[in-house]
Amino acid sequence: MAKSAEVISEELGLSPGRLFAWKRRFAPADAGGGAVAGAKPPSYADLQAQLEAALRENRHVREQCYILKKR
């Protein structure tokens, strides 16, 4: 059974809007995403690098939020 975008975004600590933005940006063209027709799909290494960058950014934003809450 497929999970809803709201459930997935909550599990990842993201807003549903951010999840949909990533889907539009990175989904294959045949899945309704914004990929360019005829473009080569990203490799596993590229996807892994994008995931790691997103996780680093998420961690950084959470740290900033925590610092702001402490003040």
C-alpha positions in Angstrom: 0.0 0.0 0.0 1.4 3.4 -1.0 1.9 6.1 1.6 0.5 9.6 1.2 2.8 12.5 0.6 1.8 13.9 4.0 3.0 10.7 5.8 6.2 10.5 3.9 7.0 14.2 4.4 6.3 13.9 8.1 8.7 10.8 8.3 11.4 12.8 6.5 10.8 16.0 8.5 9.9 18.0 5.4 6.9 20.0 4.4 4.6 18.3 1.8 5.3 21.3 -0.5 9.0 20.6 -0.5 8.3 16.9 -1.2 6.2 17.8 -4.2 8.8 20.3 -5.4 11.4 17.5 -5.3 9.1 15.2 -7.2 8.5 17.8 -9.9 12.2 18.4 -10.2 13.6 14.8 -10.1 10.8 12.4 -11.2 11.2 10.8 -14.5 9.2 12.3 -17.4 6.9 9.3 -17.7 6.0 9.7 -14.0 4.8 13.2 -14.5 7.9 14.9 -13.3 9.8 17.8 -14.7 12.6 15.9 -16.3 13.6 16.8 -19.9 12.4 14.3 -22.5 15.2 12.2 -23.8 17.5 13.2 -21.0 19.6 10.4 -19.4 18.3 9.5 -15.9 20.7 10.3 -13.1 23.1 7.6 -11.9 22.9 5.9 -8.5 26.0 7.9 -7.5 24.3 11.2 -8.5 21.2 10.3 -6.6 23.3 9.3 -3.6 25.2 12.7 -3.7 21.9 14.6 -4.0 20.5 12.7 -1.0 23.6 13.4 1.1 23.5 17.1 0.2 19.8 17.2 1.2 20.5 15.5 4.5 23.3 17.9 5.2 21.1 20.9 4.4 18.3 19.4 6.6 20.7 18.9 9.5 22.0 22.5 9.1 18.5 24.0 9.1 17.5 21.9 12.2 20.7 23.2 14.0 19.8 26.8 13.0 16.2 26.3 14.3 17.5 24.8 17.6 19.9 27.7 18.1 17.1 30.2 17.5 14.9 28.4 20.0 17.5 28.5 22.6 17.7 32.3 22.5 
